[in-house]
Amino acid sequence: MAQLDLRQKLSILADAAKYDASCASSGASKRNSVGGKGVGSTEGMGICHAYTPDGRCVSLLKILLTNLCIYDCAYCINRASSNVRRARFTVDEVVDLTLAFYKRNYIEGLFLSSGIIRSGDYTMEQLVEVARKLREEHDFRGYIHLKLIPEADPKLVELAGLYADRLSANIELPREEALERFAPQKDLRVIKSAMGRVRLKSLEAKPDRRAKAKPPKFAPAGQSTQLIVGADGAPDAEILERSASLYGGYGLRRVYYSAFSPIPDASAALPLSKPPLMREHRLYQADWLMRFYGFSAPEIAEASPGGMLDLAIDPKLAWALGRRDLFPVDVNRADREMLLRVPGLGVKSVNRIIQVRRWRTLRLEDVARLTRSLDKVRPFIAALDWTPGGLTDATDLRARIAPGPAPEQLSLF
């Protein structure tokens, strides 16, 4: 490997990290500093952002320790057989870059992943050492997200959770048989075992009011994973079922969805073109419904012909159009669960409606003041002075709401 300077390494390894969507700095609490003079913070306004070489804005220094890898996953640009330019940071280079970027107010923390070098244990040791040096030698209090190497020694996973705010182990492909076919060196059981250990350690770290000594924090911002969309033929309904299972079984903070991106010299079994980015966006919307609106994956699938989410309208509206027998919903009488299923009503709007109706009977103008878009809400609700009447026909509603083909849209995530 030719000798590269730090700028060249950064260009290569920041670009190589762009395919991993499973990072966000939400959910981390502020870390205490030795003497109160530590560097960085996970809280505060005015955070500036770093930019990856392809121009995407990120608030974390998002890099790989190296894009060298002994694995040969067919869908990965950094696979062993890929003809890409390789680079590798030293531990100290990553530490110095993180501190330098933070002091220049470019970032709020670090997202660090890596290709597998030598072995899972060796790679995980390197990742943990970066986090240890930042925390213990430089008193860095900013956000750190480490990618887990599932096959690494469980003791290394435990160490990672003590230094990092969030951990993630990517499942990658929704279908187990596809993972076996495209990534034969990966084992879904091993990945789930690592996620299970993180879950157990997180539960053990929860403070007990009766205990005098508080346990050390363990990955306080939780764990996440990533599912690649459009690589293995899994329909949206199947992807959402897998996500629901992961949320329930491992207490994940987030499942991230990443539209498959064709890579050079890829396997002939992989698609030649990427899926619509709107599909990725609709999956995020459906995921939001499962996490905050009380929807189940099968309910969302009801409104997904062939198991695919409607690209023209959002999944909540699609579900409501398919269940017109449940509407209109009386905003003065309906329970919170049903109000959350009304298209156009968000969690904050529903909470405001429930609070205000304790003191007065709501009219349509009251609902207008409590929501962002009355036009979307109006066909699905009844109020003291309003019933939707002829607006209830699902066919007419869809024609008015989505008269043309689904537009292509960049993901908001």
Backbone hydrogen bonds in HBPLUS format (Angstrom, degrees):
<---DONOR---> <-ACCEPTOR-->    atom                        ^
c    i                          cat <-CA-CA->   ^        H-A-AA   ^      H-
h    n   atom  resd res      DA  || num        DHA   H-A  angle D-A-AA Bond
n    s   type  num  typ     dist DA aas  dist angle  dist       angle   num
A0009-LYS N   A0005-ASP O   3.03 MM   4  6.35 160.8  2.07 155.7 161.7     1
A0010-LEU N   A0006-LEU O   2.91 MM   4  6.10 159.0  1.95 148.6 154.5     2
A0011-SER N   A0007-ARG O   3.03 MM   4  6.25 157.0  2.08 145.3 151.1     3
A0012-ILE N   A0008-GLN O   3.07 MM   4  6.31 163.6  2.09 152.2 155.6     4
A0013-LEU N   A0009-LYS O   2.84 MM   4  5.94 172.9  1.84 159.8 162.2     5
A0014-ALA N   A0010-LEU O   2.90 MM   4  5.65 146.4  2.02 142.4 149.0     6
A0015-ASP N   A0011-SER O   3.30 MM   4  6.15 154.5  2.37 131.7 138.7     7
A0016-ALA N   A0012-ILE O   2.98 MM   4  6.15 148.2  2.08 138.7 148.2     8
A0064-LEU N   A0013-LEU O   3.25 MM  51  5.25 138.5  2.44 115.9 127.3     9
A0017-ALA N   A0014-ALA O   3.28 MM   3  5.23 136.5  2.48  93.5 104.9    10
A0018-LYS N   A0015-ASP O   3.24 MM   3  5.51 161.7  2.28 108.0 113.5    11
A0020-ASP N   A0017-ALA O   3.16 MM   3  5.85 167.4  2.17 121.1 125.1    12
A0023-CYS N   A0021-ALA O   2.80 MM   2  5.81 141.7  1.94 103.3  94.7    13
A0036-GLY N   A0033-SER O   3.37 MM   3  4.80 162.9  2.41  95.0  99.5    14
A0039-VAL N   A0139-ASP O   3.01 MM 100  6.10 142.0  2.16 126.1 137.8    15
A0141-ARG N   A0039-VAL O   2.62 MM 102  5.79 162.1  1.65 152.0 158.5    16
A0050-ALA N   A0058-VAL O   2.75 MM   8  5.41 134.5  1.95 164.9 175.6    17
A0058-VAL N   A0050-ALA O   2.86 MM   8  5.41 174.3  1.87 171.1 169.5    18
A0052-THR N   A0056-ARG O   3.10 MM   4  5.52 159.7  2.14 154.2 157.5    19
A0055-GLY N   A0052-THR O   2.85 MM   3  5.41 161.9  1.88 128.0 129.8    20
A0108-GLU N   A0059-SER O   2.76 MM  49  5.85 157.6  1.80 176.8 172.8    21
A0061-LEU N   A0109-GLY O   2.86 MM  48  6.25 169.5  1.88 150.9 150.2    22
A0111-PHE N   A0061-LEU O   2.96 MM  50  5.98 173.7  1.96 137.7 138.9    23
A0063-ILE N   A0111-PHE O   3.11 MM  48  6.47 157.3  2.16 176.4 172.0    24
A0113-SER N   A0063-ILE O   3.17 MM  50  6.55 161.6  2.21 150.2 155.8    25
A0065-LEU N   A0113-SER O   2.72 MM  48  6.19 150.3  1.80 150.5 156.5    26
A0089-PHE N   A0065-LEU O   2.82 MM  24  5.38 171.5  1.83 170.1 173.0    27
A0115-GLY N   A0066-THR O   2.88 MM  49  5.73 152.3  1.96 150.8 158.4    28
A0067-ASN N   A0087-ALA O   3.40 MM  20  6.23 153.7  2.48 156.8 162.0    29
A0070-ILE N   A0116-ILE O   2.91 MM  46  5.77 140.8  2.07 144.5 156.1    30
A0080-ALA N   A0071-TYR O   2.79 MM   9  5.67 154.1  1.85 142.0 150.5    31
A0076-CYS N   A0073-CYS O   3.10 MM   3  5.53 165.6  2.13 118.7 123.2    32
A0074-ALA N   A0182-PHE O   2.78 MM 108  5.10 161.6  1.81 154.4 155.0    33
A0079-ARG N   A0076-CYS O   3.27 MM   3  5.38 163.1  2.30 112.1 112.0    34
A0082-SER N   A0079-ARG O   3.01 MM   3  5.34 162.9  2.04 115.5 121.0    35
A0094-VAL N   A0090-THR O   3.25 MM   4  6.59 157.1  2.31 152.0 156.5    36
A0095-VAL N   A0091-VAL O   3.10 MM   4  6.41 162.3  2.13 152.1 157.3    37
A0096-ASP N   A0092-ASP O   2.89 MM   4  6.03 167.4  1.90 150.5 153.8    38
A0097-LEU N   A0093-GLU O   2.92 MM   4  6.02 158.6  1.97 146.0 152.1    39
A0098-THR N   A0094-VAL O   2.97 MM   4  6.10 164.3  1.99 150.5 154.6    40
A0099-LEU N   A0095-VAL O   3.12 MM   4  6.34 167.3  2.13 153.6 156.4    41
A0100-ALA N   A0096-ASP O   2.91 MM   4  6.01 159.9  1.95 147.2 153.6    42
A0101-PHE N   A0097-LEU O   2.84 MM   4  5.97 166.3  1.86 155.5 158.8    43
A0102-TYR N   A0098-THR O   2.96 MM   4  6.08 155.3  2.02 144.2 151.7    44
A0103-LYS N   A0099-LEU O   2.93 MM   4  6.08 165.4  1.95 150.4 154.2    45
A0104-ARG N   A0100-ALA O   3.19 MM   4  6.33 134.7  2.40 137.1 148.2    46
A0106-TYR N   A0101-PHE O   2.99 MM   5  5.37 164.4  2.02 165.0 159.9    47
A0105-ASN N   A0102-TYR O   2.80 MM   3  4.95 156.9  1.85 110.6 116.2    48
A0143-TYR N   A0108-GLU O   3.32 MM  35  6.45 158.0  2.37 150.1 145.9    49
A0110-LEU N   A0143-TYR O   2.80 MM  33  6.22 153.6  1.87 154.0 158.2    50
A0145-HIS N   A0110-LEU O   2.81 MM  35  6.17 158.7  1.85 161.8 168.5    51
A0112-LEU N   A0145-HIS O   2.93 MM  33  6.31 166.9  1.95 172.4 173.9    52
A0147-LYS N   A0112-LEU O   3.02 MM  35  6.30 149.5  2.12 166.2 161.9    53
A0119-SER N   A0117-ILE O   2.57 MM   2  5.52 134.9  1.77 115.1  99.2    54
A0123-THR N   A0119-SER O   3.10 MM   4  6.25 167.4  2.12 149.9 153.5    55
A0124-MET N   A0120-GLY O   2.98 MM   4  6.10 165.0  2.00 151.0 155.3    56
A0125-GLU N   A0121-ASP O   2.91 MM   4  6.07 154.2  1.97 149.5 156.8    57
A0126-GLN N   A0122-TYR O   3.15 MM   4  6.44 152.8  2.23 146.5 152.6    58
A0127-LEU N   A0123-THR O   3.10 MM   4  6.46 159.5  2.14 151.1 156.3    59
A0128-VAL N   A0124-MET O   2.92 MM   4  6.09 166.7  1.94 154.4 158.0    60
A0129-GLU N   A0125-GLU O   2.92 MM   4  6.04 149.9  2.01 142.9 151.6    61
A0130-VAL N   A0126-GLN O   3.18 MM   4  6.48 148.5  2.28 145.9 152.5    62
A0131-ALA N   A0127-LEU O   3.32 MM   4  6.71 164.0  2.35 149.4 152.1    63
A0132-ARG N   A0128-VAL O   2.80 MM   4  6.05 158.5  1.84 153.7 160.8    64
A0133-LYS N   A0129-GLU O   2.98 MM   4  6.07 166.4  2.00 147.7 150.7    65
A0134-LEU N   A0130-VAL O   3.09 MM   4  6.32 162.0  2.12 150.5 155.6    66
A0135-ARG N   A0131-ALA O   2.97 MM   4  6.15 164.2  2.00 151.3 155.6    67
A0136-GLU N   A0132-ARG O   2.75 MM   4  5.73 166.1  1.77 159.9 162.9    68
A0137-GLU N   A0133-LYS O   2.99 MM   4  5.00 138.4  2.17 119.3 132.1    69
A0138-HIS N   A0133-LYS O   3.16 MM   5  6.57 130.5  2.42 154.9 167.2    70
A0140-PHE N   A0134-LEU O   2.80 MM   6  5.26 166.2  1.82 145.3 145.3    71
A0165-ASP N   A0144-ILE O   2.78 MM  21  5.39 148.9  1.87 143.1 153.5    72
A0166-ARG N   A0144-ILE O   3.26 MM  22  6.71 158.0  2.31 149.8 153.1    73
A0146-LEU N   A0166-ARG O   3.08 MM  20  6.55 152.3  2.15 164.0 162.5    74
A0168-SER N   A0146-LEU O   3.24 MM  22  6.72 139.3  2.42 151.8 156.7    75
A0148-LEU N   A0168-SER O   2.77 MM  20  5.71 168.6  1.78 151.8 155.8    76
A0152-ALA N   A0149-ILE O   2.89 MM   3  5.57 166.8  1.91 131.1 134.7    77
A0156-LEU N   A0153-ASP O   2.87 MM   3  5.46 136.5  2.06 117.8 128.9    78
A0157-VAL N   A0153-ASP O   3.35 MM   4  6.81 148.6  2.46 145.1 154.0    79
A0158-GLU N   A0154-PRO O   2.99 MM   4  6.32 153.4  2.06 148.6 155.3    80
A0159-LEU N   A0155-LYS O   3.05 MM   4  6.31 153.7  2.12 140.6 147.3    81
A0160-ALA N   A0156-LEU O   2.92 MM   4  6.13 157.4  1.98 145.9 152.1    82
A0161-GLY N   A0157-VAL O   3.10 MM   4  6.39 153.9  2.17 147.2 153.0    83
A0162-LEU N   A0158-GLU O   3.26 MM   4  6.56 134.1  2.48 139.5 150.8    84
A0162-LEU N   A0159-LEU O   3.08 MM   3  5.21 134.0  2.30  99.3 112.0    85
A0163-TYR N   A0159-LEU O   3.31 MM   4  6.66 141.8  2.46 148.4 157.6    86
A0163-TYR N   A0160-ALA O   3.26 MM   3  5.45 132.9  2.49  99.8 111.3    87
A0164-ALA N   A0160-ALA O   2.86 MM   4  5.86 157.0  1.92 157.3 164.4    88
A0219-ALA N   A0161-GLY O   2.72 MM  58  4.66 158.0  1.76 142.8 135.7    89
A0221-ALA N   A0165-ASP O   2.71 MM  56  5.19 151.2  1.79 145.3 149.9    90
A0167-LEU N   A0222-GLY O   3.24 MM  55  6.71 153.0  2.32 145.9 153.6    91
A0224-SER N   A0167-LEU O   3.05 MM  57  6.63 142.1  2.19 143.2 154.8    92
A0173-LEU N   A0171-ILE O   2.86 MM   2  5.94 127.7  2.14 115.1  99.5    93
A0172-GLU N   A0226-GLN O   2.87 MM  54  5.54 144.0  2.00 166.9 162.9    94
A0228-ILE N   A0172-GLU O   2.50 MM  56  5.28 170.5  1.51 158.3 157.1    95
A0178-ALA N   A0175-ARG O   3.14 MM   3  5.28 125.3  2.45  97.7 111.4    96
A0179-LEU N   A0175-ARG O   3.12 MM   4  6.51 149.6  2.22 148.2 156.6    97
A0180-GLU N   A0176-GLU O   3.04 MM   4  6.36 156.4  2.10 151.0 157.2    98
A0181-ARG N   A0177-GLU O   3.05 MM   4  6.22 141.9  2.20 135.0 145.1    99
A0182-PHE N   A0178-ALA O   2.81 MM   4  5.93 170.1  1.82 155.9 158.1   100
A0183-ALA N   A0179-LEU O   2.79 MM   4  5.23 145.0  1.92 135.2 144.1   101
A0186-LYS N   A0183-ALA O   2.96 MM   3  5.61 166.4  1.98 124.8 129.2   102
A0190-VAL N   A0187-ASP O   3.02 MM   3  5.32 123.0  2.35 104.9 118.8   103
A0191-ILE N   A0187-ASP O   3.07 MM   4  6.45 158.1  2.12 154.5 161.1   104
A0192-LYS N   A0188-LEU O   2.90 MM   4  6.12 166.2  1.92 153.6 156.9   105
A0193-SER N   A0189-ARG O   2.92 MM   4  6.01 145.1  2.04 137.6 147.7   106
A0194-ALA N   A0190-VAL O   3.03 MM   4  6.30 155.5  2.09 147.7 152.7   107
A0195-MET N   A0191-ILE O   3.03 MM   4  6.36 158.3  2.08 148.6 154.8   108
A0196-GLY N   A0192-LYS O   2.82 MM   4  6.00 148.0  1.92 143.1 152.4   109
A0197-ARG N   A0193-SER O   3.01 MM   4  6.32 147.9  2.12 144.2 152.1   110
A0198-VAL N   A0194-ALA O   3.11 MM   4  6.44 155.7  2.17 147.3 153.4   111
A0199-ARG N   A0195-MET O   3.00 MM   4  6.25 157.1  2.05 145.8 152.1   112
A0200-LEU N   A0196-GLY O   2.97 MM   4  6.25 160.8  2.01 150.4 154.5   113
A0201-LYS N   A0197-ARG O   2.93 MM   4  6.11 165.8  1.95 152.6 156.4   114
A0202-SER N   A0198-VAL O   2.91 MM   4  6.04 151.8  1.99 147.6 155.5   115
A0203-LEU N   A0199-ARG O   3.07 MM   4  6.34 152.2  2.15 146.1 153.1   116
A0204-GLU N   A0200-LEU O   2.95 MM   4  6.23 155.1  2.01 148.6 155.8   117
A0205-ALA N   A0201-LYS O   3.02 MM   4  6.16 137.2  2.20 138.4 149.2   118
A0206-LYS N   A0203-LEU O   3.24 MM   3  5.41 159.5  2.28 103.7 109.9   119
A0211-ALA N   A0208-ASP O   2.99 MM   3  5.34 141.6  2.14 107.9 118.9   120
A0222-GLY N   A0219-ALA O   2.80 MM   3  5.39 156.3  1.85 128.6 130.4   121
A0253-ARG N   A0223-GLN O   2.80 MM  30  5.68 163.4  1.83 163.4 169.2   122
A0225-THR N   A0254-ARG O   3.28 MM  29  6.80 142.2  2.43 144.6 155.4   123
A0256-TYR N   A0225-THR O   2.86 MM  31  6.15 170.3  1.87 152.9 156.2   124
A0227-LEU N   A0256-TYR O   2.84 MM  29  6.25 156.3  1.90 162.0 168.4   125
A0258-SER N   A0227-LEU O   3.02 MM  31  6.28 160.9  2.06 154.0 156.3   126
A0229-VAL N   A0258-SER O   2.81 MM  29  5.75 163.2  1.83 135.4 140.6   127
A0260-PHE N   A0229-VAL O   2.78 MM  31  5.50 162.7  1.81 159.0 153.3   128
A0238-GLU N   A0235-PRO O   3.12 MM   3  5.44 122.2  2.47 104.7 118.0   129
A0239-ILE N   A0235-PRO O   3.09 MM   4  6.44 154.5  2.16 151.1 159.0   130
A0240-LEU N   A0236-ASP O   2.88 MM   4  6.15 159.5  1.93 156.5 161.3   131
A0237-ALA N   A0307-GLY O   2.82 MM  70  4.82 152.6  1.90 143.9 148.2   132
A0241-GLU N   A0237-ALA O   3.02 MM   4  6.22 148.8  2.12 140.0 148.6   133
A0242-ARG N   A0238-GLU O   3.03 MM   4  6.29 156.4  2.09 145.2 150.9   134
A0243-SER N   A0239-ILE O   2.97 MM   4  6.27 155.3  2.03 145.7 152.8   135
A0244-ALA N   A0240-LEU O   2.87 MM   4  6.08 162.5  1.91 150.4 154.5   136
A0245-SER N   A0241-GLU O   3.04 MM   4  6.24 154.5  2.10 145.3 152.0   137
A0246-LEU N   A0242-ARG O   3.00 MM   4  6.28 151.3  2.08 146.8 154.6   138
A0247-TYR N   A0243-SER O   2.86 MM   4  6.16 160.8  1.90 157.5 162.5   139
A0248-GLY N   A0244-ALA O   3.02 MM   4  6.16 163.4  2.05 146.7 151.3   140
A0249-GLY N   A0245-SER O   2.88 MM   4  5.90 156.2  1.93 145.0 152.0   141
A0250-TYR N   A0246-LEU O   2.96 MM   4  5.61 155.4  2.02 143.4 148.2   142
A0251-GLY N   A0247-TYR O   3.15 MM   4  5.07 129.2  2.42 127.3 131.1   143
A0270-LEU N   A0267-SER O   3.12 MM   3  5.61 163.3  2.15 113.0 118.2   144
A0279-ARG N   A0276-PRO O   2.95 MM   3  5.45 141.5  2.10 108.8 118.8   145
A0281-HIS N   A0277-LEU O   3.11 MM   4  6.47 157.0  2.16 147.0 153.5   146
A0282-ARG N   A0278-MET O   2.86 MM   4  6.13 156.0  1.92 151.3 156.9   147
A0283-LEU N   A0279-ARG O   3.07 MM   4  6.33 150.8  2.16 146.8 154.4   148
A0284-TYR N   A0280-GLU O   3.12 MM   4  6.49 152.4  2.20 146.9 153.9   149
A0285-GLN N   A0281-HIS O   3.04 MM   4  6.40 153.9  2.11 147.1 154.5   150
A0286-ALA N   A0282-ARG O   2.89 MM   4  6.15 157.8  1.93 149.2 155.0   151
A0287-ASP N   A0283-LEU O   2.83 MM   4  5.99 155.6  1.89 147.8 155.0   152
A0288-TRP N   A0284-TYR O   2.94 MM   4  6.16 150.2  2.03 144.2 151.8   153
A0289-LEU N   A0285-GLN O   3.07 MM   4  6.42 147.4  2.18 142.1 150.7   154
A0290-MET N   A0286-ALA O   3.10 MM   4  6.47 149.0  2.20 146.4 154.2   155
A0291-ARG N   A0287-ASP O   3.02 MM   4  6.31 152.9  2.10 147.8 155.3   156
A0292-PHE N   A0288-TRP O   2.90 MM   4  5.88 158.8  1.95 154.4 158.7   157
A0293-TYR N   A0289-LEU O   3.04 MM   4  4.72 143.4  2.17 119.9 127.6   158
A0295-PHE N   A0289-LEU O   3.28 MM   6  5.59 164.7  2.30 135.4 132.1   159
A0300-ILE N   A0296-SER O   3.20 MM   4  6.55 159.8  2.24 153.9 158.6   160
A0301-ALA N   A0297-ALA O   2.96 MM   4  6.20 151.5  2.04 149.2 158.1   161
A0302-GLU N   A0298-PRO O   3.07 MM   4  6.32 129.2  2.34 138.5 150.2   162
A0302-GLU N   A0299-GLU O   3.14 MM   3  5.20 136.7  2.33  96.0 107.8   163
A0303-ALA N   A0300-ILE O   3.25 MM   3  5.83 141.4  2.40 110.4 118.0   164
A0304-SER N   A0301-ALA O   2.95 MM   3  4.83 157.0  2.01 113.5 112.8   165
A0307-GLY N   A0304-SER O   2.79 MM   3  4.99 143.8  1.92 140.9 135.9   166
A0308-MET N   A0305-PRO O   3.33 MM   3  5.90 173.3  2.34 115.4 117.2   167
A0318-ALA N   A0314-ASP O   3.01 MM   4  6.27 158.9  2.06 154.2 161.1   168
A0319-TRP N   A0315-PRO O   2.99 MM   4  6.08 153.8  2.06 139.1 145.2   169
A0320-ALA N   A0316-LYS O   3.03 MM   4  6.28 160.5  2.07 145.7 151.0   170
A0321-LEU N   A0317-LEU O   2.92 MM   4  6.14 156.6  1.97 152.7 158.4   171
A0322-GLY N   A0318-ALA O   3.22 MM   4  6.40 138.5  2.40 136.6 146.8   172
A0322-GLY N   A0319-TRP O   3.11 MM   3  5.17 128.3  2.39  96.3 110.0   173
A0323-ARG N   A0320-ALA O   3.12 MM   3  5.05 148.5  2.23  97.3 106.9   174
A0326-LEU N   A0323-ARG O   3.04 MM   3  5.85 166.0  2.06 123.8 127.6   175
A0327-PHE N   A0324-ARG O   3.11 MM   3  5.28 162.6  2.14 108.7 114.1   176
A0329-VAL N   A0380-PHE O   2.88 MM  51  6.22 162.6  1.91 136.0 136.1   177
A0382-ALA N   A0329-VAL O   2.87 MM  53  5.78 145.5  1.98 133.5 129.9   178
A0333-ARG N   A0330-ASP O   3.12 MM   3  5.50 155.1  2.19 110.5 117.7   179
A0334-ALA N   A0330-ASP O   2.87 MM   4  5.58 169.3  1.88 166.0 167.3   180
A0331-VAL N   A0382-ALA O   3.06 MM  51  6.27 158.4  2.11 168.8 169.4   181
A0339-LEU N   A0335-ASP O   3.06 MM   4  6.35 160.4  2.10 154.7 160.9   182
A0340-LEU N   A0336-ARG O   2.99 MM   4  6.17 150.9  2.07 152.5 159.2   183
A0341-ARG N   A0338-MET O   3.01 MM   3  5.24 151.0  2.10 104.9 114.1   184
A0342-VAL N   A0339-LEU O   3.12 MM   3  5.44 166.6  2.14 112.9 115.9   185
A0345-LEU N   A0342-VAL O   3.08 MM   3  5.68 164.1  2.11 140.9 142.3   186
A0350-VAL N   A0346-GLY O   2.98 MM   4  6.18 162.4  2.01 155.1 159.8   187
A0351-ASN N   A0347-VAL O   2.99 MM   4  6.20 161.8  2.03 149.9 154.9   188
A0352-ARG N   A0348-LYS O   2.97 MM   4  6.22 152.4  2.05 146.8 154.3   189
A0353-ILE N   A0349-SER O   2.92 MM   4  6.18 158.4  1.96 150.5 156.4   190
A0354-ILE N   A0350-VAL O   2.99 MM   4  6.23 167.2  2.00 156.9 159.2   191
A0355-GLN N   A0351-ASN O   3.06 MM   4  6.20 152.1  2.14 140.3 148.1   192
A0356-VAL N   A0352-ARG O   2.88 MM   4  6.06 167.6  1.90 157.7 160.2   193
A0357-ARG N   A0353-ILE O   2.98 MM   4  6.01 164.2  2.00 154.0 158.2   194
A0359-TRP N   A0356-VAL O   2.96 MM   3  5.76 160.4  2.00 123.3 128.6   195
A0360-ARG N   A0356-VAL O   3.27 MM   4  6.53 137.7  2.46 141.8 153.1   196
A0384-LEU N   A0362-LEU O   3.02 MM  22  6.07 173.5  2.03 158.6 157.8   197
A0366-ASP N   A0363-ARG O   3.02 MM   3  5.21 129.7  2.28 100.2 113.8   198
A0367-VAL N   A0363-ARG O   3.15 MM   4  6.60 154.9  2.22 151.4 157.8   199
A0368-ALA N   A0364-LEU O   2.96 MM   4  6.26 151.8  2.04 148.7 157.1   200
A0369-ARG N   A0365-GLU O   3.27 MM   4  6.49 143.3  2.41 134.1 141.8   201
A0369-ARG N   A0366-ASP O   3.14 MM   3  5.26 124.7  2.46  96.3 109.7   202
A0370-LEU N   A0367-VAL O   3.00 MM   3  5.02 134.6  2.21  97.3 110.6   203
A0377-VAL N   A0374-LEU O   3.06 MM   3  5.00 118.6  2.46  94.9 110.7   204
A0378-ARG N   A0374-LEU O   2.81 MM   4  5.74 164.7  1.84 165.3 166.5   205
A0380-PHE N   A0377-VAL O   2.89 MM   3  5.69 160.2  1.93 132.3 138.9   206
A0383-ALA N   A0386-TRP O   2.87 MM   3  4.89 158.2  1.92 134.7 141.8   207
A0386-TRP N   A0383-ALA O   3.25 MM   3  4.89 172.2  2.26 102.1 104.2   208
A0391-LEU N   A0388-PRO O   3.01 MM   3  5.28 168.8  2.02 130.1 131.0   209
A0392-THR N   A0389-GLY O   3.41 MM   3  6.29 156.8  2.47 124.5 125.6   210
A0397-LEU N   A0393-ASP O   2.95 MM   4  6.10 158.9  1.99 151.8 158.8   211
A0398-ARG N   A0394-ALA O   2.95 MM   4  6.11 163.3  1.98 148.0 151.8   212
A0399-ALA N   A0395-THR O   3.09 MM   4  6.29 158.3  2.14 146.1 152.2   213
A0400-ARG N   A0396-ASP O   3.01 MM   4  6.28 149.5  2.10 148.3 156.1   214
A0401-ILE N   A0397-LEU O   2.85 MM   4  6.04 159.4  1.89 154.7 161.0   215
A0402-ALA N   A0398-ARG O   2.76 MM   4  5.59 167.0  1.77 150.7 155.1   216
